[in-house]
């Protein structure tokens, strides 16, 4: 299962970056969702309380979670998303960011293979930890308490023995969009 965080509008970008156009004509958010759907059977997207899913170009095939305080930071979005998954039987969830559409499908598949209820799996490219992070169900309660802009970092910090880094040859695990210049091919 995938949980894509997209409740923030990207203040540093200068406008709602979720609707920014990529070179292939897709919006940033639509490309990120499409990438997740290609690998995960179930995809949830966390959006703000007032967001219009149709205006954001979200397909009807995704599940929606609302983050009433999504503007408070990634932690609030993550908590809202995890709380929406409470009834799920999934063993793990891949937490993806709505501004990272360039993660290779092979990378997502490799990370899924390493996932489990008691582990936290993350990609590593050229020595740097990237996204997505796959959290086993054991850690969901702590994620549901996330606040601020740190997302799940506190869970990583508190559970180092559960963290597994998977080396990948995929710069997409590090590449996000913060400014309009980031939309250009590398």
C-alpha positions, 0 to 999 in steps of 0.5 A: 500500500502507498500513502502519498503526501500532497496536502501542502501547496509548496510555499517555496515554489511560489504557487500550488506546485501540485498543479505544475506542468512537467515536460510530458504535460502531466502535472507534478501530482498526477505524475507522482500518483501515476508512478505509485499506482503502477507499483502499488495495488492500493494508493491513498493520497493525503490532501488538504481539507479544502482541496478539490480532488478533481481540480488536482487531477486525482483519479477516482481510483485513489483513496483520499485522506483529508488533512485538516491541518495539512498546512502545519507541515508534513507531520500533520499530513502524515498523521492524517494519512496514517489515521485514515489507514487504521482499518487496513490489514496492510503489513506496511505502507510506503510513504511517498511525497507528492513532489517526487515523480521520478522514482523508478518502478524497479526501486519501488518493487525492490523496497516492497520486497524488503518491507514487513510489519516490524521493519522500516525500509528506505532507499539509499543512493550514493550514500544518501537516504531517500524516499519513499520510506516504507513503515511496517505496521508496528510503527503506525501508531507513532506515525499517527502522532507526527507533527511539524515538518519532520514527517516520520523522522522521529520514528526513524530516530527512535527505532534505528535497529528496525531501519534497513537501507536498500542501496539503489541506483536511482537518483529519483529517490532524492529528487524532489521539487521545491522551485520551478527550476526543479521541474527541468530534466537533470 
